[in-house]
Amino acid sequence: MAKRKGVSLSVGRGEKSKRGGLTAKGRAKYNRATGSNLQAPVTEKSPTGKRAARRKSFCARMKGMPGPLKDKKGRPTRKALALKRWRC
């Protein structure tokens, strides 16, 4: 049985945000490659409706992910940056 060749999802220049997550360019690349619909983070203080539900769902999933919030040098990890950006 032949192995399926997956889509290359390596993140290049300008596609990974320093504040955590992907930039608009990175989301567009991912969506093109996978046919997905990644959206920008919900960063409002008090979103309503679907945006509030989306943030609540993201926070619940991301908080349960394994891994530290700080690296060995005391800097925040990508996980911590994403949680902060989403206001979890």
C-alpha positions as a printed Julia matrix, in Angstrom:
88×3 Matrix{Float64}:
   0.0    0.0    0.0
   1.47   3.38  -1.01
   1.77   6.18   1.5
  -0.36   9.23   0.88
   1.65  12.35   0.33
   0.43  15.05   2.7
   0.25  18.76   2.06
   3.36  20.69   3.11
   2.27  23.0    5.89
   5.63  24.51   6.71
   5.35  28.13   7.76
   7.53  30.58   5.84
   8.47  34.23   6.21
   5.68  36.53   7.26
   3.25  33.67   7.87
   3.78  33.14  11.6
   2.81  35.92  13.99
   5.18  36.92  16.78
   2.11  37.39  18.98
   1.02  33.77  18.51
  -0.87  32.08  15.7
  -0.69  32.8   11.99
  -0.83  36.05  10.06
  -3.43  36.66   7.35
  -0.83  35.48   4.8
  -0.26  32.27   6.78
  -3.99  31.57   7.12
  -4.49  32.13   3.39
  -1.67  29.68   2.57
  -3.1   27.05   4.92
  -6.62  27.49   3.54
  -5.42  27.17  -0.06
  -3.41  24.05   0.72
  -6.06  22.2    2.72
  -9.37  23.63   1.53
  -9.97  24.66   5.12
 -11.43  27.88   6.53
  -9.09  29.13   9.24
 -10.28  32.47  10.55
  -8.58  35.28  12.44
  -8.61  35.09  16.25
 -11.47  36.62  18.19
  -9.72  39.4   20.09
 -12.64  41.61  21.1
 -13.24  42.22  24.8
 -16.85  41.04  24.75
 -17.87  39.31  21.52
 -21.45  38.2   21.02
 -23.17  35.38  19.2
 -21.12  33.03  17.05
 -17.84  34.86  17.72
 -18.3   34.43  21.48
 -19.05  30.74  21.05
 -16.01  30.33  18.8
 -13.73  31.96  21.36
 -15.15  29.89  24.2
 -14.6   26.7   22.19
 -11.04  27.66  21.24
 -10.12  28.53  24.83
 -11.55  25.28  26.17
  -9.61  23.21  23.62
  -6.35  25.15  23.85
  -6.21  25.29  27.65
  -6.38  21.49  27.7
  -3.39  21.09  25.38
  -0.28  19.54  26.93
   2.84  21.61  27.23
   4.26  24.44  29.3
   3.32  28.11  29.14
   6.98  29.16  29.44
  10.14  27.75  27.89
  13.4   26.98  29.7
  14.5   30.62  29.45
  11.23  31.91  30.93
   9.8   33.2   27.65
   6.14  32.51  26.8
   5.57  29.59  24.44
   3.43  29.78  21.28
   0.62  28.21  23.32
   0.78  30.98  25.93
   0.9   33.66  23.23
  -2.17  32.23  21.51
  -4.13  32.04  24.77
  -3.21  35.63  25.58
  -4.17  36.87  22.12
  -7.57  35.17  22.31
  -8.06  36.61  25.84
  -8.56  33.16  27.41
